[in-house]
Amino acid sequence: MTNMPELEFIQISIPEEAIVAITLNRPPVNAFNPQMYHEVKLAFEYANAPENRYRCIILNAKGKMFSAGNDISIFSDDAVYQNPNYSSIVDEAGNAVLFSEIPVVCSVNGACVGTGFCLAAVSDVVVASEKGKFGITELNVGVIGGAPEAGYCLPPKVVRYMALTGNLLTAEQMHQYNMVCKVVPEDRLAEETLSVARDIAKHDPLGLRCVRKVLLKIYDPNELGENVDYSSGLNREHKKTEDFKEAGCAFREKRRPVFWGR
């Protein structure tokens, strides 16, 4: 087996033989910064290594929410957010889940928005607690993003509503729209997620990897990638505007933003 990487914001554990858990752990809300994006990639590389013989990945999170998305503080740091490679850093995490060679079961409790929502959207199976809430909230802070990943698993009108309003939908609503497979009480979330992972991991490892390739062929990731790239390009342009800066400032200051259309 390859050595488990030493990571700061991501925990890796082995709940059972052939199952590996990758846990978001950046208190208090598991908000993503560049290092955390990269650590998701490293964790998935470890989990996917054939010599480690894992057959299923559980993607979950510590704390009362799955993830609040991007760390808002980096929006005011031009050295980070204005970096032309920032979009590539963000894509590392999403691609790690999307192109995983073994199946991914995402376990969601509490808010799952922004980047968190995108990771859940490209997982194979999503199990959520009754307290789960999902959203494409990026526009609330002036960011363009999230809709392409939502379009990978949700009906078009639902994607439009979520992307344009930034409003959250419940786990039960996501179940009705077929993004969430199971909605369970909070105290049963870990157990139910592990049960799904067991049902997957009982199959032979090479067969699972083949099925994962078939699924990627059916649900074309190249089209998703093109849409994400287009969204990222628009986001790079939008982040140069005064309105983008105002949205971030208003969010941090907990006030209503004043936009000028420039």
C-alpha positions as CSV (number, residue, x, y, z in Angstrom):
1,M,0.0,0.0,0.0
2,T,1.1,3.6,-0.6
3,N,1.5,5.8,2.4
4,M,-1.4,7.9,3.6
5,P,-0.6,11.6,2.9
6,E,-0.2,14.0,5.9
7,L,-2.9,16.6,5.4
8,E,-4.1,19.6,7.5
9,F,-7.7,20.1,6.4
10,I,-8.6,16.7,5.1
11,Q,-8.7,13.5,7.2
12,I,-8.4,10.0,5.8
13,S,-9.7,7.0,7.6
14,I,-10.6,3.3,7.0
15,P,-14.0,2.6,8.5
16,E,-14.0,-0.9,7.1
17,E,-11.9,-3.1,4.8
18,A,-12.1,-1.8,1.2
19,I,-13.8,1.4,2.2
20,V,-11.9,4.7,2.7
21,A,-13.4,7.9,4.2
22,I,-12.2,11.3,3.1
23,T,-13.4,13.9,5.6
24,L,-13.5,17.7,5.2
25,N,-12.1,19.1,8.4
26,R,-11.6,22.9,8.4
27,P,-13.6,24.4,11.3
28,P,-15.9,26.0,11.7
29,V,-17.6,25.6,8.4
30,N,-15.2,23.6,6.2
31,A,-14.7,26.6,3.9
32,F,-12.2,25.9,1.1
33,N,-8.9,27.7,0.6
34,P,-6.3,26.8,-2.1
35,Q,-4.5,24.4,0.3
36,M,-7.8,22.5,1.1
37,Y,-8.6,22.2,-2.6
38,H,-5.2,20.7,-3.3
39,E,-5.5,18.3,-0.3
40,V,-8.8,16.9,-1.7
41,K,-6.8,16.0,-4.8
42,L,-4.1,14.4,-2.8
43,A,-6.6,12.4,-0.7
44,F,-8.4,11.1,-3.8
45,E,-5.1,10.1,-5.4
46,Y,-4.3,8.0,-2.4
47,A,-7.7,6.5,-2.3
48,N,-7.6,5.6,-6.0
49,A,-4.2,4.0,-6.0
50,P,-4.8,0.4,-7.2
51,E,-2.3,-1.0,-4.7
52,N,-4.4,0.3,-1.8
53,R,-7.3,-2.0,-3.0
54,Y,-10.1,0.3,-1.9
55,R,-13.4,-0.2,-3.6
56,C,-15.5,2.7,-2.4
57,I,-14.8,6.3,-1.1
58,I,-17.0,8.0,1.5
59,L,-16.8,11.8,1.2
60,N,-18.1,13.4,4.4
61,A,-17.4,16.3,6.7
62,K,-16.7,17.1,10.4
63,G,-19.0,19.5,12.2
64,K,-22.5,20.7,11.7
65,M,-22.3,21.4,8.0
66,F,-20.8,19.7,5.0
67,S,-19.2,22.9,3.6
68,A,-20.0,26.6,3.3
69,G,-18.1,26.8,0.0
70,N,-15.2,29.1,-0.6
71,D,-13.4,30.9,2.2
72,I,-14.8,34.4,1.8
73,S,-11.7,36.0,3.2
74,I,-9.7,35.0,0.1
75,F,-11.9,37.2,-2.0
76,S,-10.2,40.3,-0.6
77,D,-6.8,38.9,-1.1
78,D,-5.7,39.7,-4.6
79,A,-2.6,37.6,-4.3
80,V,-4.9,34.6,-4.1
81,Y,-8.1,35.3,-5.8
82,Q,-6.7,37.4,-8.7
83,N,-4.2,34.6,-9.4
84,P,-4.9,33.4,-13.0
85,N,-4.3,29.9,-11.8
86,Y,-6.9,30.0,-9.1
87,S,-9.6,28.4,-11.2
88,S,-7.2,25.5,-11.9
89,I,-6.7,25.1,-8.2
90,V,-10.4,25.0,-7.6
91,D,-10.9,22.5,-10.5
92,E,-8.4,20.1,-8.8
93,A,-10.9,19.1,-6.1
94,G,-13.9,18.8,-8.4
95,N,-12.0,16.7,-11.0
96,A,-10.7,14.5,-8.2
97,V,-14.3,13.5,-7.4
98,L,-15.6,13.5,-10.9
99,F,-12.8,11.4,-12.4
100,S,-12.3,9.1,-9.4
101,E,-11.6,5.6,-10.5
102,I,-13.7,4.1,-7.8
103,P,-17.2,5.0,-6.7
104,V,-17.8,8.0,-4.4
105,V,-20.7,8.1,-1.8
106,C,-21.2,11.6,-0.5
107,S,-22.6,12.0,3.1
108,V,-24.2,15.4,3.7
109,N,-25.3,17.0,7.0
110,G,-26.2,20.6,7.3
111,A,-25.4,23.2,4.7
112,C,-23.8,21.9,1.4
113,V,-23.3,25.0,-0.7
114,G,-20.8,26.5,-3.2
115,T,-17.8,24.2,-3.6
116,G,-19.4,21.7,-1.2
117,F,-22.5,21.4,-3.4
118,C,-20.3,21.0,-6.5
119,L,-18.5,18.0,-4.9
120,A,-21.7,16.4,-3.9
121,A,-23.2,17.0,-7.4
122,V,-20.4,15.0,-9.1
123,S,-20.4,12.2,-6.6
124,D,-22.0,8.9,-7.5
125,V,-24.4,8.6,-4.7
126,V,-25.5,11.2,-2.1
127,V,-27.0,10.3,1.3
128,A,-28.2,13.3,3.3
129,S,-29.6,13.9,6.8
130,E,-32.9,15.6,7.3
131,K,-30.9,18.7,8.2
132,G,-29.1,18.8,4.8
133,K,-29.6,22.0,2.8
134,F,-28.2,22.5,-0.7
135,G,-27.5,25.6,-2.7
136,I,-25.7,27.4,-5.5
137,T,-25.0,30.4,-3.4
138,E,-22.0,31.9,-5.2
139,L,-23.8,34.9,-6.7
140,N,-24.6,36.0,-3.1
141,V,-20.9,37.0,-2.9
142,G,-20.5,38.1,-6.5
143,V,-19.1,34.8,-7.8
144,I,-20.2,33.0,-11.0
145,G,-20.1,29.3,-10.5
146,G,-21.9,26.1,-9.4
147,A,-24.5,25.9,-12.2
148,P,-22.5,23.6,-14.5
149,E,-22.1,21.0,-11.7
150,A,-25.8,21.4,-10.7
151,G,-26.7,20.7,-14.4
152,Y,-24.9,17.4,-14.1
153,C,-27.6,16.0,-11.8
154,L,-30.6,18.3,-11.6
155,P,-33.5,19.4,-13.9
156,P,-32.8,22.7,-15.8
157,K,-35.5,24.8,-14.1
158,V,-34.2,23.7,-10.7
159,V,-30.7,24.7,-11.7
160,R,-31.9,28.1,-12.9
161,Y,-33.9,28.8,-9.7
162,M,-30.9,27.8,-7.5
163,A,-28.3,29.7,-9.5
164,L,-30.4,32.9,-9.9
165,T,-31.7,33.2,-6.4
166,G,-29.0,31.7,-4.2
167,N,-31.8,30.1,-2.1
168,L,-31.3,26.8,-0.3
169,L,-33.3,23.7,-1.0
170,T,-33.8,20.9,1.6
171,A,-32.5,17.4,1.4
172,E,-36.1,16.2,0.9
173,Q,-36.4,18.5,-2.1
174,M,-33.1,17.2,-3.5
175,H,-34.5,13.7,-3.0
176,Q,-37.5,14.6,-5.1
177,Y,-35.2,15.9,-7.8
178,N,-33.2,12.7,-7.7
179,M,-29.9,14.3,-6.6
180,V,-30.1,12.7,-3.1
181,C,-30.6,8.9,-2.9
182,K,-31.6,8.7,0.7
183,V,-32.7,11.2,3.4
184,V,-32.3,9.9,6.9
185,P,-32.3,11.2,10.5
186,E,-29.1,12.9,11.5
187,D,-28.2,10.2,14.0
188,R,-28.4,7.6,11.3
189,L,-26.5,9.4,8.6
190,A,-23.1,7.7,9.2
191,E,-24.6,4.3,9.4
192,E,-26.8,4.6,6.3
193,T,-23.8,6.1,4.3
194,L,-21.6,3.1,5.4
195,S,-24.4,0.7,4.4
196,V,-24.5,2.1,0.8
197,A,-20.7,2.0,0.7
198,R,-20.8,-1.7,1.8
199,D,-23.3,-2.5,-1.0
200,I,-20.8,-1.0,-3.5
201,A,-17.6,-2.4,-2.0
202,K,-18.9,-6.0,-2.0
203,H,-18.2,-6.2,-5.7
204,D,-14.9,-6.9,-7.3
205,P,-12.5,-4.0,-7.6
206,L,-11.7,-4.3,-11.3
207,G,-15.4,-4.5,-12.1
208,L,-16.1,-1.4,-10.1
209,R,-13.4,0.5,-11.9
210,C,-14.9,-0.6,-15.2
211,V,-18.4,0.5,-14.2
212,R,-17.1,3.9,-13.1
213,K,-15.6,4.3,-16.6
214,V,-18.9,3.3,-18.2
215,L,-20.7,5.9,-16.0
216,L,-18.3,8.6,-17.1
217,K,-19.1,7.7,-20.7
218,I,-22.8,8.0,-20.2
219,Y,-22.6,11.2,-18.2
220,D,-20.1,13.0,-20.4
221,P,-17.6,14.8,-18.2
222,N,-16.1,16.6,-21.1
223,E,-19.3,18.6,-21.6
224,L,-19.3,19.4,-17.9
225,G,-15.7,20.5,-18.1
226,E,-16.4,22.8,-21.0
227,N,-19.3,24.4,-19.1
228,V,-17.1,24.8,-16.0
229,D,-14.3,26.4,-18.1
230,Y,-16.8,28.8,-19.6
231,S,-18.2,29.7,-16.2
232,S,-14.7,30.2,-14.8
233,G,-13.9,32.6,-17.7
234,L,-16.9,34.7,-17.0
235,N,-16.0,34.7,-13.3
236,R,-12.5,36.0,-14.0
237,E,-14.0,38.9,-15.9
238,H,-16.7,39.5,-13.3
239,K,-14.3,39.6,-10.4
240,K,-12.7,42.7,-12.0
241,T,-15.9,44.7,-11.4
242,E,-16.8,47.0,-8.6
243,D,-20.0,45.1,-8.0
244,F,-18.0,41.9,-7.3
245,K,-16.0,43.7,-4.6
246,E,-19.2,45.2,-3.2
247,A,-20.9,41.8,-3.0
248,G,-18.0,40.4,-1.0
249,C,-17.8,43.4,1.3
250,A,-21.5,43.4,2.0
251,F,-21.5,39.7,2.8
252,R,-18.6,40.1,5.3
253,E,-20.2,43.2,6.8
254,K,-23.6,41.5,7.0
255,R,-25.4,44.3,5.2
256,R,-27.4,44.7,2.0
257,P,-25.1,45.3,-1.0
258,V,-25.4,48.4,-3.2
259,F,-24.7,47.7,-6.8
260,W,-23.8,50.1,-9.6
261,G,-23.7,47.9,-12.6
262,R,-20.0,48.5,-13.1
